[in-house]
């Protein structure tokens, strides 16, 4: 049973087996039955009032997302505290079936399940993946498919980066120019860092309607995944200011949706009118999601020069009793966090917001600049989601090999992810208790489509699932072969551990590999030295 992934806490082979037929009867607690059936939809299990091949029982004492699974010649028995636990029991049961259980075609004959007892619960409550749909838009069906793959790995948070300089990706009925103007750009930079600047001259765009967002959220919920939206402010604001320049720090000027990568100096005004505007937009997004337990408001990579240069903004800063633009940056984010808190939502920010000033006590911080700043955040008493560039930025390539397709930098290997310590033993007990979990980032400057996303996300995402659900594995490589057969059946175009397939290689054209531009280990050493500065930046090329 060593090929289960992520590895459950306890797995005991008990002997014997059970044949589970398509359309078999399932009974028990209605909500839990629904969760188990959602994980095993290929079997089309038939709900009955009592008995049946599969029974599901509730035990609140197990804890959130926990479950037990028993298979013996008498049938399948599941116990869970909540729907999510039953869903994850179903995912484990699915892994006990042949890889064809990951296809969409119902089996014609029963499948034999080995006798087993599993006791399981997650190590971390936040097991996330971040999708940047602003730089390159990902159509709704591709997002839904990605949720399915996440759910198969017991990953439970989808962080949707909906807004950046290069695009605004969600409908606003209150401020329709946001999607009418901000959701598309006429071209995209095609050259790489250090090369002569060229553009593809191909229009790019897309956005989700509020109905689309509601659909994504409900689809995710049914698979025990929570959508965490991000409206990144006050920087990364070119697309927003292109639509509504009056909310920018230079309201008399017009700005285009950015067609290149990197950091733009364009920034929102921190004045009350901007806060009111953003509050309306946040409410629209949260409302479409059916409520948002978490809402990411960014706070990263802000160039504050325009705030310092504006007499109106500078007067406002002084009226608040703040000494510097950095303090105003912290105040602005705190103000938005207060608005969210009044609606029952916790704000999430990148670590610059922590460095620049005092946060609300309930704010969640994502420290991308390394474990040094992560520990400072935890020591200060804030909840932390671990998100360091190394090894959790999956837009970085998995090797420096010449066959690799273009990436922002390299290398971050499968082994690097598997060896990563999400909750360091060297931290104090109080610091460790502040770690909610970890999340992999897919910044999309070099991820233009779903096939590339598959290549970057998997199987490194399987290692992420392992370290957030179970802990650092001793035998991931030994289990990975069987798991890749499941991904094959699911249609995931992952990167094989031995290297890219012929059609996945970089070739000699636009996606050819460029070695040595950004070395992730050297870059992380640099940013660790800069965590005392609110102006540190994520390389973005």
Residue pairs with C-beta under 8 A, 6 or more apart in sequence:
1 11
1 13
1 96
1 114
1 116
2 475
2 478
2 479
3 95
3 479
3 481
3 482
3 483
4 11
4 92
4 95
4 96
4 479
5 95
5 153
5 462
5 465
5 466
5 476
5 479
5 480
5 483
6 153
6 154
6 462
6 465
6 466
6 468
6 469
6 470
7 466
7 469
7 470
7 473
7 479
8 92
8 118
8 119
8 120
8 470
9 119
9 120
9 121
9 470
10 117
10 118
10 119
10 120
11 116
11 117
11 118
12 116
12 117
12 118
13 114
13 115
13 116
14 70
14 71
14 72
14 115
14 116
14 117
15 115
16 72
16 73
16 114
16 115
17 71
17 73
17 112
17 113
17 114
17 115
18 53
18 71
18 72
18 73
18 74
18 75
18 76
18 112
18 113
18 115
19 110
19 111
19 112
19 113
20 43
20 53
20 54
20 76
20 97
20 110
20 111
20 112
20 113
21 53
21 109
21 110
21 111
22 42
22 43
22 44
22 106
22 107
22 108
22 110
23 43
23 44
23 45
23 46
24 43
24 45
24 46
24 52
24 53
24 54
25 45
25 46
25 47
25 48
25 51
25 52
25 53
25 54
26 33
26 36
26 37
26 45
26 46
26 47
26 48
26 52
26 53
26 54
26 55
26 56
27 33
27 47
27 48
27 49
27 50
27 51
27 52
27 54
27 55
27 56
28 55
28 56
28 57
28 58
28 78
29 56
29 57
29 58
31 82
31 83
31 86
32 56
32 57
32 58
32 78
32 80
32 82
32 83
32 85
32 86
33 47
33 56
33 86
34 83
34 86
35 80
35 83
35 84
35 85
35 86
35 87
35 90
35 224
36 45
36 54
36 56
36 78
36 86
36 87
36 89
36 90
36 93
37 45
37 47
37 90
38 87
38 90
38 222
38 223
39 86
39 87
39 88
39 89
39 90
39 91
39 93
39 94
39 151
40 90
40 93
40 94
40 101
42 101
42 102
42 103
42 104
42 105
42 106
42 107
43 101
43 106
43 107
44 106
45 54
46 52
52 75
53 75
53 76
54 75
54 76
54 77
54 78
55 75
55 76
55 77
55 78
56 77
56 78
56 79
56 80
56 86
57 77
57 78
57 79
57 80
58 79
58 80
58 81
59 68
59 79
59 80
59 81
60 81
61 81
62 68
62 79
62 80
62 81
62 85
62 121
63 81
63 121
64 81
64 82
64 84
64 85
64 125
65 81
65 82
65 84
65 85
65 88
65 121
65 122
65 125
65 156
65 224
66 80
66 81
66 85
66 120
66 121
66 122
67 78
67 79
67 80
67 81
67 85
67 86
67 88
67 89
67 92
67 118
67 120
67 121
68 78
68 79
68 80
68 89
68 117
68 118
68 119
68 120
69 76
69 77
69 78
69 89
69 92
69 93
69 116
69 117
69 118
69 120
70 76
70 77
70 78
70 116
70 117
70 118
71 77
71 93
71 96
71 113
71 114
71 115
71 116
71 117
72 115
73 115
76 93
76 113
78 86
78 89
78 90
78 93
80 86
80 88
80 89
83 224
84 156
84 224
87 151
87 223
87 224
88 120
88 154
88 224
89 118
89 120
91 151
91 152
91 154
92 118
92 120
93 113
94 101
94 102
94 152
95 483
95 486
96 113
96 114
96 116
97 111
97 113
98 111
99 485
99 486
99 488
99 489
100 107
100 489
101 107
101 111
101 486
101 489
102 152
102 486
102 487
102 489
102 490
103 489
103 490
122 154
122 468
122 469
123 422
123 423
123 468
123 469
123 470
123 471
124 422
124 423
124 435
124 436
124 437
124 438
124 468
124 469
125 156
125 436
125 437
126 156
126 157
126 385
126 436
126 437
126 438
126 439
126 468
127 154
127 155
127 156
127 157
127 437
127 438
127 439
127 464
127 465
127 468
127 469
128 155
128 156
128 157
128 158
128 159
128 228
128 385
128 437
128 438
128 439
128 440
129 146
129 150
129 155
129 157
129 158
129 159
129 439
129 440
129 442
129 457
129 461
129 464
130 159
130 161
130 387
130 439
130 440
130 441
130 442
131 138
131 143
131 146
131 158
131 159
131 160
131 161
131 442
131 444
131 453
132 161
132 164
132 441
132 442
132 443
132 444
132 447
133 143
133 160
133 161
133 162
133 167
133 169
133 206
133 444
134 161
134 162
134 163
134 164
134 165
134 166
134 167
134 168
134 169
134 232
134 239
134 444
135 164
135 166
135 167
135 261
135 443
135 444
135 445
136 204
136 444
136 445
136 447
136 448
136 449
137 167
137 169
137 183
137 204
137 205
137 206
137 207
138 146
138 206
138 444
138 449
138 450
138 453
139 206
140 208
140 212
140 215
140 216
142 449
142 450
142 453
143 158
143 160
143 216
144 216
144 219
145 450
146 158
146 450
146 453
146 457
147 158
147 216
147 219
147 220
147 223
147 225
148 223
148 490
149 457
149 458
149 461
149 487
149 490
149 492
150 156
150 158
150 223
150 225
150 461
151 223
151 224
151 225
152 486
152 490
153 461
153 462
153 464
153 465
154 465
154 469
155 225
155 461
155 464
155 465
155 468
156 224
156 225
156 226
157 225
157 226
157 228
157 437
157 439
158 220
158 225
158 226
158 227
158 228
159 228
159 230
159 296
159 439
160 216
160 227
160 228
160 229
160 230
161 230
161 232
161 296
161 443
162 168
162 169
162 170
162 208
162 229
162 230
162 231
162 285
163 169
163 170
163 230
163 231
163 232
163 236
163 239
163 240
164 232
164 236
164 239
165 236
165 237
165 238
165 239
165 257
165 258
165 264
165 266
166 185
166 188
166 238
166 239
166 257
166 258
166 259
166 261
167 182
167 183
167 184
167 185
167 204
167 205
167 206
167 207
167 239
167 257
168 178
168 179
168 182
168 183
168 207
168 239
168 240
168 243
168 257
169 179
169 183
169 206
169 207
169 208
170 178
170 179
170 207
170 208
170 210
170 213
170 229
170 285
170 288
171 178
171 179
171 207
171 208
171 209
171 210
171 212
171 213
172 178
172 179
172 281
172 284
173 210
173 284
174 280
174 281
174 284
175 243
175 244
175 277
175 280
175 281
177 243
177 244
178 239
178 240
178 243
178 244
178 281
179 207
180 243
181 242
181 243
181 257
182 239
182 240
182 242
182 243
182 257
183 205
183 206
183 207
183 239
184 203
184 204
184 205
184 206
184 257
185 203
185 204
185 205
185 256
185 257
185 258
185 259
186 201
186 203
186 259
187 199
187 200
187 201
187 202
187 203
187 204
187 259
188 199
188 200
188 202
188 204
188 259
188 260
189 197
189 198
189 199
189 200
189 259
189 260
189 261
190 198
190 199
190 200
190 510
191 197
191 198
192 406
192 514
192 517
192 541
193 514
193 517
193 518
193 541
194 517
197 260
199 259
208 216
210 284
210 285
210 287
210 288
211 288
213 229
213 285
213 288
213 289
214 288
214 289
214 290
216 227
217 227
217 288
217 289
217 290
218 290
220 226
220 227
221 290
226 293
226 294
227 289
227 292
228 292
228 294
228 295
228 296
228 348
229 285
229 286
229 289
229 292
229 295
229 296
230 295
230 296
230 297
230 298
230 348
231 278
231 281
231 282
231 285
231 295
231 296
231 297
231 298
232 296
232 297
232 298
232 299
232 300
233 240
233 268
233 278
233 297
233 298
233 299
233 332
233 333
233 336
234 267
234 268
234 269
234 270
234 274
234 298
234 299
234 302
234 329
234 332
234 333
235 263
235 264
235 266
235 267
235 268
235 298
235 299
235 300
235 301
235 302
235 303
236 264
236 298
236 300
236 301
237 248
237 264
237 266
237 267
237 268
238 255
238 256
238 257
238 258
238 264
238 266
239 257
239 258
240 247
240 248
240 268
241 247
241 248
241 255
241 266
241 268
242 254
242 255
242 256
242 257
244 277
245 251
245 252
245 253
245 254
245 255
246 273
247 268
247 269
247 273
247 274
247 277
248 255
248 266
248 267
248 268
248 269
249 266
249 267
249 268
249 269
249 306
249 307
249 310
249 313
250 306
250 310
251 269
255 266
258 264
258 266
261 445
261 540
261 541
262 540
262 541
263 301
263 303
263 537
263 540
264 303
265 303
265 305
265 306
266 306
267 302
267 303
267 304
267 306
267 307
268 274
268 278
269 310
269 313
270 307
270 313
270 316
270 317
270 328
270 329
270 331
270 332
271 312
271 313
271 316
275 332
275 335
275 336
275 339
278 336
279 336
279 339
282 295
282 297
282 336
282 339
282 340
283 343
285 292
285 295
286 292
286 295
286 343
286 345
291 344
291 345
292 345
293 344
293 345
293 346
294 345
294 346
294 347
294 348
294 364
295 340
295 345
295 346
295 347
295 348
296 347
296 348
296 349
296 366
297 333
297 336
297 337
297 340
297 347
297 348
297 349
298 349
298 350
299 329
299 333
299 349
299 350
299 352
299 353
299 356
300 350
300 351
300 352
300 353
300 368
300 538
301 352
301 537
301 538
301 540
302 329
302 352
302 534
302 535
303 535
304 325
304 326
304 328
304 329
304 535
306 313
307 313
307 314
307 317
307 325
307 328
307 329
308 314
308 325
313 328
316 328
317 324
317 325
317 327
317 328
320 328
320 331
322 328
322 331
326 356
326 357
326 534
327 356
327 357
329 353
329 356
329 357
329 534
330 353
330 356
330 357
330 358
330 359
331 357
333 347
333 349
333 353
333 359
334 357
334 358
334 359
334 360
336 347
337 347
337 349
337 359
337 360
337 363
338 360
340 346
340 347
341 347
341 360
341 362
346 362
346 363
346 364
347 359
347 360
347 362
347 363
347 364
348 363
348 364
348 365
348 366
348 385
349 359
349 363
349 364
349 365
349 366
350 365
350 366
350 367
350 368
351 365
351 366
351 367
351 368
351 369
351 373
351 374
351 377
351 531
352 534
352 536
353 359
353 363
353 365
354 365
354 367
354 373
354 376
354 377
354 380
354 382
355 373
355 531
355 532
355 533
355 534
355 536
356 534
359 365
359 382
361 381
361 382
362 383
363 382
363 383
364 382
364 383
364 384
364 385
364 436
365 377
365 382
365 383
365 384
365 385
366 384
366 385
366 387
366 439
367 373
367 374
367 377
367 384
367 386
367 387
367 388
368 387
368 388
368 389
368 393
368 441
368 538
369 388
369 389
369 524
369 527
369 528
369 530
369 531
369 536
370 388
370 389
370 390
370 524
370 527
370 528
370 531
371 386
371 388
371 424
372 528
372 531
373 528
373 531
374 384
374 386
374 388
375 424
375 427
375 431
376 531
377 384
377 434
378 384
378 427
378 430
378 431
378 432
378 434
378 435
379 428
379 430
379 431
381 434
382 434
383 434
383 435
383 436
384 434
384 435
384 436
385 435
385 436
385 437
385 438
385 439
386 392
386 422
386 435
386 437
386 438
386 439
387 438
387 439
387 441
388 524
389 396
389 520
389 523
389 524
389 527
389 538
390 396
390 412
390 416
390 520
390 521
390 523
390 524
391 412
391 413
391 416
391 417
391 420
391 520
392 417
392 420
392 438
392 439
392 440
392 441
392 464
393 408
393 412
393 440
393 441
393 443
393 520
394 412
394 440
394 441
394 442
394 456
394 457
394 460
394 461
395 407
395 408
395 441
395 442
395 443
395 444
395 445
395 446
395 447
395 456
396 407
396 408
396 409
396 410
396 411
396 412
396 518
396 520
397 404
397 405
397 407
397 408
397 409
397 410
397 411
397 412
397 513
398 404
398 410
398 411
398 412
398 413
398 414
398 460
398 495
399 410
399 411
399 413
399 499
400 410
400 411
400 515
400 516
401 499
401 513
402 506
402 513
402 515
403 499
403 500
403 505
403 506
403 513
404 410
404 499
404 500
404 505
404 506
404 513
405 452
405 455
405 500
405 504
405 505
405 506
405 507
405 511
405 512
405 513
406 446
406 506
406 510
406 511
406 512
406 513
406 514
407 446
407 456
407 513
408 443
408 445
408 446
408 518
408 539
408 540
408 541
409 517
409 518
409 519
409 520
409 523
409 539
410 515
410 518
410 519
410 520
411 520
412 460
412 520
414 459
414 460
414 463
414 476
414 497
417 440
417 460
417 463
417 464
417 467
418 463
418 466
418 467
418 472
418 473
418 476
419 472
420 438
420 467
420 472
421 467
421 472
422 435
422 437
422 438
422 467
422 468
423 432
423 435
424 432
437 468
438 464
438 467
438 468
440 457
440 460
440 461
440 464
442 453
442 456
442 457
443 538
443 540
445 540
445 541
446 452
447 453
447 456
451 493
454 492
454 493
454 494
455 493
455 494
455 495
455 500
455 504
456 495
457 494
458 487
458 492
458 494
458 495
459 480
459 483
459 484
459 487
459 494
459 495
459 497
462 476
462 480
462 483
463 473
463 476
466 472
466 473
466 476
467 473
473 479
477 497
480 497
484 494
484 496
487 494
493 504
495 504
500 506
506 512
506 513
517 541
518 539
518 541
523 539
527 536
530 536
